Amino acid sequence: MAALFWNSDRRDLTPGTANIGTLRGVIANAIREIGFAQVNQGQLDVSGGKNGVFVSIAHFPTANRSFFEVVMASGESGDLTRSTRDEVVNKLRRLVFFD
């Protein structure tokens, strides 16, 4: 059975983060650190796979330097898909930017 889980949070770019492209680069490195392979940093999202789960992280502008950060995970196992989504969400919440 296929599974799809998602999460959304608000993301504000800090003064030291030049633009959303810079943030996507940080996110790509962060998910590589937790074992994601075939990480792609595109114009619209950052994506990659781990243990048969595909994850995409997209940003939708809401104001000048504010975005909805949406993490979507799809896979065959509900439990594995959910836990992988949670792992990515937790990693993103722990990102620290020094300005």
BELLINVEN-V889456 format. One record per backbone hydrogen bond with DSSP energy under -1.0 kcal/mol. NH is the residue of the N-H (numbers start at 1). CO is the residue of the C=O. If there is no record, write none. Layout:
# BELLINVEN-V889456
<<NH,CO> <NH,CO>>
This chain:
# BELLINVEN-V889456
<<3,75> <5,73> <7,71> <9,69> <11,67> <13,65> <17,14> <23,19> <24,20> <25,21> <26,22> <27,23> <28,24> <29,25> <30,26> <31,27> <32,28> <33,29> <35,32> <36,31> <37,49> <40,47> <42,45> <46,57> <47,40> <48,55> <49,37> <50,53> <53,50> <54,74> <55,48> <56,72> <57,46> <58,70> <60,68> <62,66> <63,66> <67,11> <68,60> <69,9> <70,58> <71,7> <72,56> <73,5> <74,54> <75,3> <81,77> <82,78> <83,79> <84,80> <85,81> <86,82> <87,83> <88,84> <89,85> <90,86> <91,87> <92,88> <93,89> <94,90> <95,92>>
